């Protein structure tokens, strides 16, 4: 068994540094949020040990860390000279001309179909198609995508794309099995949808604002470093969890058709669109998402949904859950409401004066409940718009008084057209 030594007078490192876990985690969080950090305390309380431990942990996270020791610089003038000297060395090391970053794409082409890659940015890019053919060079534009295609025979190929200022990459629908963009720190937009990716590392792409990787095979994704992310779409993967607590300016999250059992959007107060349809969510709290306009949470396991604070909501799709009640009285901007395939026994839409489509089939609405619902439908005429309510397969469907809805200018139907 290892013995922890109580060391005084020297720096505690390795197994001899223990405790202060919360302090280290807090320091990491502050630095990752772009803050400067000063450790101020009396002598011999462990500042140096703490600083070195912090450097060690930050290095593990991919940060380039430097430790400048001026302890022996006793004279004030020498301190200044030593500090400047060390700083010049540090700046020189950081300012060396970097290697031209290369993105690597592995393509398993079992069909002999061509690969198509689209890029935006500045300067010249070089593409090595990995099949022995001559590399291609292209000048990029910042205003439009430059698309490059390449014919392949069946086989496994490694594509390398080199360029200093590639800001946008669209490599969707290319039969990719692997993608490495870790060296392209200028990347702002990435669409790698409709491939066979099982892993995606975007931890180095801190400028990324749009990320689309729907229809792949990812089981997890770390976007904690992508603080600039405003749009994230990951439809049809195998994600069991998704942490977006650090993505504070996210406005669009499309994570439908995954295996999520929980989803915390409390920190994402800028969200305008949230689509988490077809997951395994037992609970969804959108009380902090006051900017939300579109909420799509169908086909989950929700027994309750509170949208009272989402007063600018225009589209609410919460069908195929286990809801027994739904209060939309504060959602006066609501245009489309779908709450089919639940257990609703009543629904009041009297405050929803912008509503034009209401889908509430397959609930527990009795004759009385449907008649009350019809009576709560607004009678405002909206130019060139047909107002429709769908009521099939409720207990009161056959014997309810549809003329109440018709008198308010609504068409009463059974199922939406897509059902036919």
C-alpha positions, -999 to +999 in steps of 0.1 A: +000+000+000+013+035-009+020+058+020+011+095+017+040+115+031+034+147+050+058+170+032+066+205+044+089+230+028+088+215-007+062+212-034+036+184-030+032+165-063+018+132-075+003+110-047+016+135-021-009+161-033-044+153-020-076+171-011-087+205-025-107+187-052-135+213-052-110+241-053-092+226-083-126+220-101-136+256-094-103+270-107-106+249-139-141+262-144-130+298-140-101+294-165-123+276-190-147+305-188-119+329-199-111+344-165-077+353-151-068+337-117-045+349-089-036+327-060-031+350-030-022+337+005+005+337+031+037+316+027+038+279+029+000+272+026+004+253-007+001+279-035+028+264-056+016+228-051-019+240-060-006+258-091+013+228-103-016+205-098-038+229-117-013+230-145-013+192-146-051+190-148-054+217-174-027+199-195-049+167-194-077+188-208-057+198-238-044+232-226-009+244-234+004+253-199+037+270-190+052+274-155+075+303-150+094+302-117+109+336-105+114+325-069+152+329-071+151+363-087+159+382-055+168+416-068+139+438-081+158+447-114+167+411-119+131+401-113+121+423-141+148+411-164+141+375-156+104+379-161+108+396-195+133+369-205+110+341-196+081+358-212+100+363-245+108+326-245+072+318-239+060+341-266+086+328-291+074+293-284+038+303-290+045+324-320+064+298-341+048+293-374+023+264-368+020+234-389-008+237-414-037+220-397-051+190-415-085+175-411-087+137-416-117+119-430-118+081-432-142+069-459-153+033-462-168+033-497-186+001-504-206+015-533-180+032-554-199+065-551-181+099-553-172+119-522-185+155-521-169+180-496-179+217-493-157+243-476-157+280-467-128+301-454-099+321-468-067+311-485-058+279-503-067+244-492-050+212-503-070+179-505-052+146-505-079+121-516-059+091-503-062+070-534-029+078-551-043+106-573-028+140-574-037+164-546-061+192-554-057+228-544-087+252-541-091+288-532-118+293-506-144+320-503-160+335-472-193+342-489-201+308-504-192+271-502-166+257-525-177+222-534-152+196-545-161+161-556-139+130-562-147+097-579-138+066-559-137+029-565-149+006-537-124+006-508-112+023-476-097+058-480-081+084-458-088+120-470-066+148-456-077+185-460-050+210-452-056+248-448-049+275-422-083+292-423-111+267-430-141+280-412-169+258-426-169+221-434-198+201-449-189+165-453-224+150-449-235+119-467-201+105-475-200+071-459-174+084-433-164+062-404-141+086-387-135+124-387-107+143-370-111+181-369-091+187-337-064+208-354-088+232-371-094+256-343-109+282-367-138+259-376-171+278-371-195+254-389-195+216-392-220+194-409-211+157-408-246+143-410-257+110-426-224+091-421-214+062-400-195+081-372-194+065-338-172+092-322-168+130-327-142+151-308-150+189-311-132+199-278-106+219-297-131+237-319-140+265-295-151+288-323-178+263-334-212+280-336-231+254-357-228+217-353-249+192-373-243+154-371-277+139-374-281+103-386-248+089-373-241+063-346-227+085-317-234+073-281-220+103-264-208+139-272-189+165-253-197+201-262-186+216-229-157+235-246-180+249-274-192+280-256-200+297-289-224+270-300-258+285-311-272+256-331-269+219-324-286+191-344-280+154-335-312+137-347-311+099-350-280+089-331-277+067-300-271+094-274-281+084-238-271+117-223-264+152-235-248+179-213-254+214-227-251+233-194-220+253-208-237+262-240-254+293-227-261+310-261-277+279-277-308+290-297-316+257-315-314+222-301-326+193-323-319+160-304-349+139-315-347+102-321-321+093-295-322+074-262-321+104-238-337+096-204-331+132-191-324+166-206-315+197-186-321+229-205-323+252-175-290+270-184-300+275-220-321+306-216-316+317-252-333+286-267-358+294-294-364+259-308-362+226-288-370+193-305-365+163-282-392+141-298-388+103-296-366+099-266-372+084-231-378+116-212-397+113-179-395+150-172-389+182-191-385+216-174-387+246-197-395+272-171-362+290-177-366+290-215-386+322-218-374+328-255-389+294-266-411+296-297-411+260-308-413+230-284-415+195-298-414+168-272-437+141-287-432+104-281-416+105-247-428+094-212-439+127-199-467+128-173-466+165-168-457+196-189-457+231-176-455+258-203-470+286-183-438+307-185-433+302-222-456+330-232-442+336-268-446+299-277-461+295-312-458+258-317-463+231-291-462+194-301-465+172-270-484+142-284-478+106-276-469+111-239-489+103-208-503+137-200-536+139-181-538+177-182-524+206-202-527+243-193-520+266-223-538+297-209-507+318-209-496+308-244-516+335-263-492+334-293-498+297-299-506+289-336-503+251-337-510+227-308-507+190-311-515+170-279-528+138-295-523+103-280-524+114-243-549+110-215-565+144-215-600+147-201-604+184-208-587+212-228-594+250-227-580+271-256-601+302-249-570+324-245-552+311-276-565+337-301-538+330-327-545+292-329-553+278-363-546+241-359-555+219-329-547+182-330-562+163-300-573+129-313-568+098-292-574+113-257-601+108-231-623+137-241-660+130-235-690+146-253-691+174-227-654+179-228-653+182-266-683+205-266-666+227-240-634+226-262-654+237-293-669+265-273-635+278-262-622+280-298-618+316-309-640+330-336-615+354-352-613+352-390-577+349-403-574+358-439-568+328-463-563+304-434-584+274-426-588+267-389-590+230-382-594+208-351-588+170-352-607+149-327-607+113-338-609+084-313-621+103-282-650+089-262-672+118-273-661+120-309-692+105-325-719+123-305-703+157-298-719+188-313-695+198-341-717+227-350-704+246-320-669+246-335-682+253-370-701+283-357-667+297-345-653+293-380-635+260-375-635+228-396-638+196-375-619+166-389-608+133-376-571+130-385-546+153-402-541+147-439-509+128-433-530+100-419-548+093-451 
